[in-house]
């Protein structure tokens, strides 16, 4: 099932979960997020519930605490987000993307040579 793009706050919560040992408690997630800026615990619980409902997390209650585990890996999410972005901005044409980057001096001839070598290596039979 394709997962939709996450809003920035929900993505931040997921990154916190992805970068910590799971299952991870609400209190532990809150503590990690607090290291960067203040987070309202009630708002965090709402976000976690939304992520569970949308299929990004599973949850289990142990005693008085609730623990979370990701159902989607960071790599899978980033791959889908990249695919969606690529499709939106280029219509799915890799050639048009590379041409645009080259014409706008965002990629060098050396980088194109590296890309060519990569393509040749990956398409060898």
Secondary structure in CASP SS format (residue, H / E / C, confidence):
PFRMAT SS
TARGET T0000
AUTHOR 0000-0000-0000
METHOD secondary structure of the structure
MODEL  1
X C 1.00
X C 1.00
X C 1.00
X C 1.00
X C 1.00
X C 1.00
X C 1.00
X H 1.00
X H 1.00
X H 1.00
X H 1.00
X H 1.00
X H 1.00
X H 1.00
X H 1.00
X H 1.00
X H 1.00
X H 1.00
X C 1.00
X C 1.00
X C 1.00
X C 1.00
X C 1.00
X E 1.00
X E 1.00
X H 1.00
X H 1.00
X H 1.00
X H 1.00
X H 1.00
X H 1.00
X H 1.00
X H 1.00
X H 1.00
X C 1.00
X C 1.00
X C 1.00
X C 1.00
X C 1.00
X C 1.00
X H 1.00
X H 1.00
X H 1.00
X H 1.00
X H 1.00
X H 1.00
X H 1.00
X H 1.00
X H 1.00
X H 1.00
X H 1.00
X H 1.00
X H 1.00
X C 1.00
X C 1.00
X C 1.00
X E 1.00
X E 1.00
X E 1.00
X E 1.00
X E 1.00
X E 1.00
X C 1.00
X C 1.00
X E 1.00
X E 1.00
X E 1.00
X E 1.00
X E 1.00
X E 1.00
X C 1.00
X C 1.00
X C 1.00
X H 1.00
X H 1.00
X H 1.00
X H 1.00
X H 1.00
X H 1.00
X H 1.00
X H 1.00
X H 1.00
X H 1.00
X H 1.00
X H 1.00
X H 1.00
X H 1.00
X H 1.00
X H 1.00
X H 1.00
X C 1.00
X C 1.00
X C 1.00
X H 1.00
X H 1.00
X H 1.00
X H 1.00
X H 1.00
X H 1.00
X H 1.00
X H 1.00
X H 1.00
X H 1.00
X C 1.00
X C 1.00
X C 1.00
X C 1.00
X C 1.00
X H 1.00
X H 1.00
X H 1.00
X H 1.00
X H 1.00
X H 1.00
X H 1.00
X H 1.00
X H 1.00
X H 1.00
X H 1.00
X H 1.00
X H 1.00
X H 1.00
X C 1.00
X C 1.00
X C 1.00
END
